[in-house]
Amino acid sequence: MNIEIRPRAEYTSNYVLPPNDSADPYFYITQRNRFSMQYAREKWLIKSDLQEIHLWDQNNRASKVESINFSQLYFETKFKSLNVRLGRQSILLDNGRLFSDAPWAQQGRAHEGIRIMKYSKHLSNDFFFLFTRDYNTGFEPAYSPVASNKYKYLLANSLIYNTSKGFSFNSLNAVDFLENANSQQLYTRATMGGRIDFRNKQWYYTLNSYLQFGRNVKGQKLLAYYFQPEIKLSLLKSTWRLGAEIISGSKSKLSSSRSGDFDVLYGVTWKFNGNMNVFTRFPNDVNGKGLVNPYLFTTIPLNNKLTLRSDFHLFYTQYPLLNNSGQEMSKFLGFENDFSIKYMPVREIEINYAFSFYKSSGAMQYLPKIQDENKLALWSYLMVSYNFNALNLKTLKKKHLN
């Protein structure tokens, strides 16, 4: 039995980040209280993570409960060489780009369905059948671990192959069935691809790529793609990551019945496109024009308790935005810099602080996040996580001597 208490204070200025939709600047506090239990036997286990999320904001000074929910509640059993998991469960596949448990978000992210797992020394293979249903609307949907899932049904397979020579390959293929809210029609969309990586001493090279096709939730015929090349250098006192993300969009002259907008599915965006989440909902946050995001991440551990990090991003649209007169704007959207500190004074406590700013170009006036493109957009947070083991019981089997 584990208990986690995680309060976080956030401040935003000059851009919109939920739950803020009007006030500027905006300050609020959220707190996650999570109660995790697991009961395991030799061939099966039951796991539950019950969480309650509180919100204090400047419009509602008194605290209010935003959500009481299970982030996980599942039963898992071993059948021959397979493990089968049934219920609500968090899913983290590969580097979290397409499927992530969203650990930074207070509510996290979970899915409901069946997971079939088979593991060996160099190979792991996971199959998923997932679904969504009508959920309780008594609490704020933004703090639900499942309400943001867009599919009605989803099938997925993750295959990972690792060698002892520093090479690994991950194949991730998913088919989701999307229901149009107006027509109640079901559309099928497929995402196929994977990632290869290679390690050689202090160097690490990787390429992540996916192709997306079928029909999106609007019924448009879809053909889209995603690329992420990256190089990492690990030195004695620092780590450097240089890479780029290319998320495809649609040309202005593309037929209204077609789309080139890649959807990053059910992963996290702050990990790849900046802590401020200026670009997190695709294709809405880039108006369907795609995103090109070169980045440089630097991590400096000062000791075993304190780590500094700087993330720098440049942002471009793949295709130009159009102004009110139909003229093409510059593809350059601006840049973001994220500075963060992680401090772990003891094993049970982790303290995170971050300060980020976004400098806009003129083209940002045609996108929905920055309120005034001529001013800096700011975001900062302080989060304390206290996680401790409340109970740990083991039953010893008695040995009978003949």
N, C-alpha and C positions, 0 to 999 in steps of 0.2 A: 504494500500500500504506500503510494507516494502522494505528497501534497505539494502543490506549487502555488505561490502567491506572486503575481507579476503586475505591479502598477507601472504605468507609463504616462508621462506628461509630454504633450506635443504643442508646438507653436508654429503657426503658418502666417505668412504675410504675402499678399499680392498674387496668390494663386489658390485654386479651389482643390481642396482635399477633403473627401467625406470624413466626418459628418458635416463639415462646414460647407454651406452652399450660398451664403450671403455675406456674413460678417467678415470684416477684414481690419486689422489682424485678428487672428482667432487662436484661442488657447483652450485646451481641454485635457482631461485626464481619463484614461480608461484603466481598468484593472481586471485581470483574469485570475480567477480562483479555480484551480483544477484539482480534482480528486481522482487519482488513478489507482485502479485495483486490477490485479491479475491473479488468477488461481490456475495452477498448472499441475497436470499429472503426466505420466510417462507418455501417453498417446494423444493427449488433448489439453487444451487450455481455454479459459474464458478471460477476456480483457474488456474493461470498461474505463473510459475517461469522461467523467462528468465535470462540466465546467459552467461557471457562472461569470458573466461579464457585466461590469458596472461602468457607467459613464457619468462624469461630471463635466459640464461645459458652461461657458459664460452666459448662455441663454437660460439654462436650467441649473441654478447653483446647487440645488439639492441633488443628491445622487439618485440615479434610477437604474433599475435592472434592465439591460438591453437584451439579454439572452440567458436562458437556462437550457442547456442542451448536452447531448452526448457528442463529443468530438470523435469518440470511437466506442463501439459496442459490438464485439464479434466473438464467434466461437470458431476455434481452429482444431482440426484433428489430422492425424497422420494415417493415410491409407496406402499401405505398401510403401512405395518409394515417393509418394506424392503427399504434400501438405495441402489441405483444403481449408480456406478461410471463408466464413459466411457471416455477413452483417455489415455494419458501418465501420469503415476503416480508412486510415490515412494512406495515401499512395505516393511514394517518392520513387521515380524512375530515372535512372541515369543521373544527369546533372540538374534535374528539376526544371528544365526548360519547358517541357510539355506536360509533365505530371509532377506536382509537388504537394507536400503537406503544408506548405506556406507557414513555416515555423515562426516567422516574425509577426505575422498577423495575429491579433489576440484570439480570433475565432478559429484560426487554422483552416485547413480544408480537408474534407473527407468525402468518401463516395460510399454508395451502398450496393451490395451485390456479392458475387462469388469470385474468389481468387484461387487459382490452382498453381502451386509452386513446385518446381523440381530443381534441386541444386546438386552439383557435383564439384570436384576440385577446380576445374577450369571453366565450367559452364553453368549458367543459371537460366531458367526458362519459366516465365510467368504468363498465365492466361487470365483474362478478366472478362466477366460479364457483369455490367453495371447498369443501373437504372435510376431514374428520379421519379418522385411522386409528389402529390400535393402535401406540402409541409405546413405545420402550424404557423399562423400569421399573428399570433399573440405577441411576438417580440419583434424587434427590429431586424429585418432580413439581412442587413449589412453585417450583422454579427453572428450569422448562422454559418456553421461549417459546410453546409450542403446547398444553401439557397443560390449560390452563384453558379452552380453547374448548369450548363445550357442544354444538355442532351436529354432525350427521353430514354434512349437505350445506348449503350456503348460497348463495343467489343475491342479488346486490345491484347497485344502480345509483345512481351519484352524478352529479347534473347541477348545474353551477355557472354562473350567468350574472352577469357584472359589467359595469357601465356606467362611463363616465368621469365621471359626475355624483354619485358617492358612494353609489349604490344597488347592492346585490347580492342575489341569490336563490340558495339552495341547496336542491335537492330530494334527499332520501336515502330510498330504499326498499329494504327487505331482506325476504327470505323465507328462514327457516331451518327445517330439518327435524331435529327432535329425537327421539332414540331413548330410550324408557323402558328403564332398565337391567333392570327385573324382567320386563316382558312382551315386550321386544324390539320393541314396536310403534313405528312412526314417526308423529310428529305434526307438523303444519305450522303455523307461526306467521308472521304478517306484521307488519312495522313500517313505517309510511308517514308521511311528513311532511317537514319541512325547516325552514329558517331564513331570515328576511329581515333585512337590516340597512341602515342609512342613516347616512352620515357628513356632518356639516355643521360645518366649521371644527373647533373643539375638542370637539364633541359627537359621541357615537356611540350609536345606538339599535339594539337587536336584539330579536327574538322567535324563540325556538326552540320548536317544538311537534311532537309525534308522536302517532299513534294506533296501538295494538297490538291485534291480534285474531287469531283462529284457536284453536289449542289449545296449552297449555303442555306441558312434559315429563311432567306428571302426568296428562295427558289431559283436564284441565278446560277448559271453554269459556271463552275469554279475551276480555275487552274492557277495555282499560286506556289511560291517556294520560299525557303528559308535557308540561309547559310551563316555559319559562325566559325571562321578560322581563328585560332589563338595560339600564341607562344608564351610559355612561362619559364622564367629563370629563377631558380631557388638558390640564393646565396646564404652565407652563414648568418647574416644579420638582417636580411630583407628578402622579400619575394616580389617579382615584377611580372605582371601579366599584360600583354599587348595583344589586342584582337579587335574584331568588329562583328557587328550583327547586321545582316541584310534581311529585312522583312518585306516581302514584295507587296505592291499595291496595284492600283488600277490606273491606266491612262485616262486622260480626260475624254478622249474620243472613243473610248471603249463602249460597245453597245450596252444598253441598260440591262440586257438579259444575261450579261457575262460579268465576271468579277475576277480580279487578280489579287484580291486581298487575302493574305495569309493570316490565319487565326492561331495564336500561340496556345490554344486549347486550355489546359487546366494547370499550367505551371505558374511560376512567379515572374514578375517583370522587374521588381526593384533590384534583384540580384544581377540583372543583365543590363537594364536600361536606366539605372540611377535610383538612388534612395528616395527621391522626391516623388516617384511615380507620376511624373508628368505624362509619360507615354505608357499606359498600362492596359487600356482597352482598345484592342485592335479589331476592326479598322477605325473606330470612332475617333480616337484621340489624334489620329493623323489624317482625318477626313478621307480615308481610303487611298492615300497617296503613297503608302509604304514608308519605311524608315530605314535609314542607313546610320549606324551608330558605332564609329570608331571609339575605342576606350583604352585607358591605361590605368591599371590598378596597382597600387604599391602597399605592401603590408610590412610593418616593422615591429617585431616583438622586442620590447625593451628588456623584459625578463619573463619568467614563467607565469607572472600574474598580470602583466600590463602589455597591451598591444595597440599600436597606432596604425591607422589605415587611411589612405587617400584614393578616391576613385574619380577619374576625370573622364568626361564624356563629351563628344561632339555629336550634334544631331542634324541630319539632313532628311528631307523627303526624297523618295526615289523619283517621283514625278512632281513637277511644280504645283503648288497651290494656286488657285485663281482668286483674284480680288473681286470686288463687287461689280467691276466693269468687264469681267471675263478675261482680264490680262494675267499672264503668268507671273508669279512672284518668284523670288529667289528660293532655291532649294534649302539653303542654310537656315536652320531654326534657332540655333543658339548653342550654348554649352553649359554643362553642369559640373560642379565640383562638390564632392562629398568627403567630409572629414569625420572620422569616427574614432572612439576610444573604447576599448573593452578592458575591464578590470575585474579580476576574480580574487578577492582577498582571502576567501576560503572556498572549499569545494562546493558548498551549498549555495553560495551567493555569486551572482554575476551582475555587474553594473555596466550598462552601455550608454554612451553619450554620442550624439552626432549633430553636426551642423552642416547644412547644405545650402547652396545658392544656385540659381539658374539665371543666366544672362540671355535675354531673348533677342532675336532679330525682329525686324519689322513684320516678317511673315507670320509670327506667332499671334498677331491680332485676329487671324482667321481660324485659329484653333481654340478649343473651349477651356483651356486650363489657366492661362496667364491672364490676369485682370488688366494689367497695364504693361504693355511690352517695352515701354521705355524705362521701367524700374526693375530692380533686382527682385526676383521671387525668392523667398527665404523659407526654410523649414528647419526645425530643430527638435530633438527629443531627448529625454532622459528616462531610462527604463531600468528597474531593479527586479531581478528574478531570484526568488528564494525558493529553492526546491530541495525537499528533504524526504528521507525515507521514514515513514511513520510506523510501519509494521513489516516484519520479514520473518515468516515462520516456515520451517522445514520439518517435514515428517520423515523420521528415519525408519527404514524397514528393519524389522527384527529378523535376525538370522537364527534359524532353528538347527541345532546340531543333532544328527541321527546317532 
